[in-house]
Amino acid sequence: MLDLGRLRALHAVAVHGTVGAAAAALGYTPSAVSQQIAKLERETRTTLLERSGRGVRLTDEAHQLADTAERLLSLVEEAEVRLEEGRGLPAGRLRIGCFPSAARGLMPSALADLARRHPSLDARLSEVDPHLSVDLVARGVLDLAVAHDWDIAPLPVPPGVEQAVIGDDVCDILVPRDHPLAEREAVRREELVEERWIVQPPGTVCHDWLIRTLRAVGYAPRVAHQAEENNTQVALVAAGLGIALVPRLGRGPLPPEVVPLLLDPVPRRRLRALWRTGAARRPAITETVRTLQALWPEVAAAG
């Protein structure tokens, strides 16, 4: 009989692409994941992983087995949901994916609150890009995701995934203190035509929103620097290297060299919690979403 833990390890490698990434998602060491798959190979008398450069790739047989594992894990989840629902208390492991600024600005308080009130709940957090997290929820790799979208760039949600709004995060224009606009309280998009921008890389939600919004008023931004982390963007603004549009969530105190300005109209991104329809009744899901929504007004006010 096939061991479910070994199938879970193979499925994680198929989803995440590497043994290391699979280990991080499962909370194991890469060695432990490799051992699980080696045992599964002996158990099935089948080669499942092959060397490919410095990494590994799944064989055709491994992909077939991983697809079967996904269906089995879905059935196991259904059984666990029913048991947890019967007890009426959040319990068991809850795998949460979250984008970086929410992982820094929202999740520590939420996870600490859940741990204090529900000691039987084992909530585990991973930083994940918002667009990737939706697919990971749909495929059963994550139990819950905290993602965000914008008015002109809505987050696509596939069938079988449900969502709830956590709250709206306001974004500011950050300029150096000696910038000509630094004494203003608010600026319009049209006033920023000649500015040098510090932005996130192409393909990210924030980058795409900025490009589309500014093109809507007739110009393309002059991109001077690209940085994934908001704190890096703040540091570049502080050095006088450009301006940036940075959300308040997880931003922390600004250095004295940086001044925040409102952009008129004010850009906002909407935070959402997402989970599979089959797990909608699970107390761990409902209580975590409720906790995030309850904490948001305090977090937003602190930003």
C-alpha positions as CSV (number, residue, x, y, z in Angstrom):
1,M,0.0,0.0,0.0
2,L,1.3,3.4,-0.9
3,D,2.3,5.7,2.0
4,L,0.4,9.0,2.0
5,G,3.3,11.0,3.5
6,R,5.5,9.9,0.6
7,L,2.9,10.7,-1.9
8,R,2.6,14.2,-0.3
9,A,6.3,14.7,-0.7
10,L,6.2,13.8,-4.4
11,H,3.2,16.0,-5.0
12,A,5.0,18.9,-3.3
13,V,8.0,18.5,-5.6
14,A,5.7,18.4,-8.6
15,V,4.0,21.6,-7.5
16,H,7.1,23.6,-6.4
17,G,9.6,22.3,-8.9
18,T,12.5,21.5,-6.6
19,V,13.2,19.4,-3.5
20,G,14.2,22.4,-1.5
21,A,11.1,24.4,-2.3
22,A,8.9,21.3,-1.6
23,A,10.7,20.9,1.8
24,A,10.1,24.5,2.7
25,A,6.4,24.2,1.9
26,L,6.0,21.0,3.9
27,G,8.1,22.2,6.8
28,Y,10.7,19.4,6.4
29,T,14.4,19.4,5.5
30,P,15.3,18.7,1.8
31,S,17.0,15.5,3.0
32,A,13.8,14.3,4.6
33,V,11.8,14.9,1.4
34,S,14.5,13.1,-0.7
35,Q,14.3,10.1,1.7
36,Q,10.5,10.0,1.4
37,I,10.7,9.9,-2.4
38,A,13.5,7.3,-2.4
39,K,11.3,5.1,-0.2
40,L,8.4,5.7,-2.6
41,E,10.6,4.6,-5.5
42,R,11.5,1.4,-3.8
43,E,7.8,0.9,-2.8
44,T,6.7,1.4,-6.4
45,R,9.8,-0.1,-8.1
46,T,9.8,3.0,-10.3
47,T,12.2,5.8,-11.0
48,L,10.4,9.0,-10.0
49,L,13.2,11.7,-10.0
50,E,16.0,12.1,-12.5
51,R,19.0,14.4,-12.3
52,S,18.7,17.5,-14.5
53,G,21.6,19.9,-14.3
54,R,21.9,20.9,-10.6
55,G,18.3,19.9,-9.9
56,V,15.9,17.1,-10.6
57,R,12.9,16.5,-12.8
58,L,10.0,14.2,-12.5
59,T,9.6,11.2,-14.8
60,D,6.4,10.6,-16.7
61,E,5.5,8.0,-14.1
62,A,6.1,10.4,-11.3
63,H,3.8,13.0,-12.9
64,Q,1.0,10.4,-13.2
65,L,1.5,9.4,-9.5
66,A,1.6,13.1,-8.4
67,D,-1.8,13.6,-10.2
68,T,-3.2,10.6,-8.3
69,A,-1.7,11.9,-5.1
70,E,-3.5,15.3,-5.6
71,R,-6.8,13.5,-5.8
72,L,-6.0,11.4,-2.7
73,L,-4.9,14.4,-0.7
74,S,-8.2,16.2,-1.6
75,L,-10.1,13.2,-0.2
76,V,-8.0,13.3,3.0
77,E,-8.7,17.0,3.3
78,E,-12.4,16.4,3.0
79,A,-12.3,13.9,5.8
80,E,-10.2,16.2,8.0
81,V,-12.6,19.0,7.4
82,R,-15.6,16.9,8.5
83,L,-13.8,15.8,11.7
84,E,-12.7,19.3,12.6
85,E,-16.2,20.6,11.8
86,G,-17.7,18.0,14.1
87,R,-15.4,19.1,16.9
88,G,-16.2,22.8,16.2
89,L,-12.7,24.0,17.1
90,P,-9.8,25.1,14.9
91,A,-7.2,22.3,14.9
92,G,-4.6,20.6,12.8
93,R,-2.1,22.1,10.3
94,L,-3.1,25.2,8.3
95,R,-0.8,26.1,5.5
96,I,-1.1,29.9,4.7
97,G,0.5,31.7,1.8
98,C,0.9,35.5,1.9
99,F,2.5,38.2,0.0
100,P,5.6,39.8,1.7
101,S,4.2,43.1,3.0
102,A,1.2,41.4,4.6
103,A,3.5,38.7,5.9
104,R,5.4,41.5,7.7
105,G,2.6,43.9,8.6
106,L,-0.5,41.7,9.2
107,M,0.3,38.1,9.8
108,P,2.5,38.2,12.9
109,S,-0.3,39.7,15.0
110,A,-2.9,37.3,13.4
111,L,-0.7,34.2,13.9
112,A,0.1,35.2,17.5
113,D,-3.6,35.8,18.3
114,L,-4.6,32.4,16.8
115,A,-1.8,30.6,18.7
116,R,-2.9,32.1,22.0
117,R,-6.6,31.3,21.5
118,H,-6.3,28.0,19.6
119,P,-3.3,26.0,20.8
120,S,-4.4,22.9,18.8
121,L,-4.1,24.9,15.5
122,D,-0.7,24.6,13.8
123,A,-0.7,27.5,11.4
124,R,2.3,27.7,9.1
125,L,3.2,30.7,6.9
126,S,5.0,31.0,3.6
127,E,5.6,34.1,1.5
128,V,4.0,33.7,-1.9
129,D,3.4,36.0,-4.9
130,P,-0.4,36.9,-5.0
131,H,-0.9,35.5,-8.5
132,L,0.8,32.2,-7.6
133,S,-1.0,31.8,-4.3
134,V,-4.4,31.5,-5.9
135,D,-3.3,28.6,-8.0
136,L,-1.6,27.0,-5.0
137,V,-4.9,27.2,-3.1
138,A,-6.8,25.7,-6.0
139,R,-4.4,22.8,-6.2
140,G,-4.5,22.1,-2.5
141,V,-0.9,23.1,-1.8
142,L,-2.1,25.9,0.4
143,D,-5.1,25.8,2.7
144,L,-5.5,29.6,2.8
145,A,-4.0,32.5,0.9
146,V,-3.8,36.3,1.7
147,A,-3.5,38.0,-1.7
148,H,-4.3,41.5,-3.1
149,D,-5.5,43.1,-6.3
150,W,-6.3,46.6,-7.7
151,D,-9.4,48.1,-9.3
152,I,-7.9,47.9,-12.8
153,A,-6.1,44.6,-12.2
154,P,-8.6,42.2,-10.5
155,L,-7.3,38.9,-9.1
156,P,-8.6,36.0,-11.2
157,V,-10.2,33.4,-9.0
158,P,-10.9,30.0,-10.5
159,P,-14.0,27.8,-9.8
160,G,-13.7,26.0,-6.5
161,V,-12.0,28.8,-4.7
162,E,-13.9,31.2,-2.4
163,Q,-12.8,34.5,-1.1
164,A,-13.5,37.2,1.5
165,V,-12.4,40.8,1.7
166,I,-10.0,41.6,4.5
167,G,-9.7,45.4,3.9
168,D,-8.2,48.1,1.7
169,D,-4.6,49.2,1.8
170,V,-3.9,52.9,0.9
171,C,-0.8,53.6,-1.2
172,D,1.2,56.8,-1.1
173,I,3.6,58.6,-3.4
174,L,7.0,58.7,-1.7
175,V,9.4,61.6,-2.7
176,P,12.7,62.8,-1.4
177,R,12.4,65.6,1.2
178,D,14.1,68.1,-1.1
179,H,11.7,67.3,-4.0
180,P,9.7,70.3,-5.3
181,L,6.5,68.5,-4.5
182,A,7.5,67.6,-0.9
183,E,5.5,70.5,0.6
184,R,2.3,69.4,-1.0
185,E,-0.3,67.2,0.7
186,A,-1.5,65.6,-2.5
187,V,-0.6,65.4,-6.2
188,R,-2.3,64.4,-9.4
189,R,-1.0,61.8,-11.9
190,E,-0.5,64.5,-14.6
191,E,2.0,66.3,-12.3
192,L,4.3,63.3,-12.3
193,V,5.0,63.0,-16.0
194,E,8.7,63.9,-15.8
195,E,9.5,61.9,-12.7
196,R,11.9,59.1,-12.4
197,W,10.2,56.1,-10.9
198,I,11.3,53.3,-8.6
199,V,9.0,50.3,-9.3
200,Q,8.6,46.6,-8.7
201,P,9.7,44.3,-11.5
202,P,7.4,43.7,-14.5
203,G,4.8,41.0,-13.9
204,T,4.1,42.0,-10.3
205,V,0.6,43.4,-9.4
206,C,2.0,46.7,-8.2
207,H,4.1,47.3,-11.3
208,D,1.3,46.4,-13.7
209,W,-1.1,48.7,-11.9
210,L,1.2,51.7,-12.0
211,I,2.0,51.2,-15.7
212,R,-1.6,50.9,-16.7
213,T,-2.8,53.7,-14.5
214,L,-0.3,56.2,-15.8
215,R,-0.8,55.2,-19.4
216,A,-4.5,55.8,-18.9
217,V,-3.7,59.5,-18.4
218,G,-1.5,59.7,-21.5
219,Y,2.1,58.8,-20.5
220,A,4.4,56.0,-19.7
221,P,6.5,56.3,-16.5
222,R,10.2,56.7,-16.8
223,V,11.4,53.7,-14.9
224,A,14.8,54.4,-13.3
225,H,15.1,51.4,-10.8
226,Q,13.3,48.2,-10.1
227,A,13.2,46.6,-6.6
228,E,10.9,43.9,-5.3
229,E,11.0,44.9,-1.6
230,N,9.1,48.0,-0.6
231,N,11.9,48.8,2.0
232,T,14.4,48.8,-0.9
233,Q,12.2,51.3,-2.8
234,V,12.0,53.5,0.3
235,A,15.9,53.4,0.6
236,L,16.3,54.4,-3.0
237,V,13.8,57.3,-2.6
238,A,15.7,58.4,0.5
239,A,18.9,58.6,-1.6
240,G,17.2,60.9,-4.0
241,L,17.1,58.5,-6.9
242,G,13.4,58.8,-7.8
243,I,9.9,58.6,-6.5
244,A,7.8,55.5,-5.7
245,L,4.2,54.4,-5.2
246,V,4.4,52.3,-2.0
247,P,1.5,50.7,0.0
248,R,1.3,51.5,3.7
249,L,0.9,47.9,4.9
250,G,4.2,46.6,6.3
251,R,6.0,49.7,5.2
252,G,7.1,50.8,8.7
253,P,8.3,54.2,9.8
254,L,9.7,56.3,6.9
255,P,13.2,57.8,7.2
256,P,13.4,61.6,7.6
257,E,14.7,61.9,4.0
258,V,11.3,60.6,2.6
259,V,8.0,62.4,2.5
260,P,4.7,60.6,1.7
261,L,2.1,62.4,-0.5
262,L,-1.5,61.4,-1.4
263,L,-2.1,60.7,-5.0
264,D,-5.4,62.1,-6.3
265,P,-7.4,59.9,-6.7
266,V,-6.0,57.7,-3.9
267,P,-4.8,54.3,-5.1
268,R,-5.9,51.4,-3.0
269,R,-5.2,47.7,-3.1
270,R,-7.8,45.2,-1.7
271,L,-6.6,42.4,0.5
272,R,-8.5,39.1,0.1
273,A,-8.4,35.8,1.9
274,L,-8.9,32.7,-0.4
275,W,-9.6,29.1,0.3
276,R,-11.0,26.0,-1.4
277,T,-14.8,25.6,-1.5
278,G,-14.4,22.1,0.0
279,A,-12.7,23.5,3.1
280,A,-15.2,26.4,3.6
281,R,-16.7,24.8,6.7
282,R,-13.4,24.1,8.3
283,P,-13.2,26.0,11.7
284,A,-9.5,26.7,11.1
285,I,-10.4,28.6,7.9
286,T,-13.4,30.5,9.2
287,E,-11.6,31.5,12.4
288,T,-8.4,32.6,10.6
289,V,-10.4,34.7,8.2
290,R,-12.4,36.2,11.0
291,T,-9.2,37.1,12.9
292,L,-7.7,38.8,9.9
293,Q,-10.8,40.9,9.3
294,A,-11.0,41.8,13.0
295,L,-7.3,42.9,13.1
296,W,-7.4,44.9,9.9
297,P,-8.8,48.2,11.2
298,E,-6.0,48.4,13.8
299,V,-3.3,47.4,11.3
300,A,-4.6,49.9,8.7
301,A,-4.7,52.7,11.3
302,A,-1.2,52.0,12.4
303,G,0.0,52.3,8.7
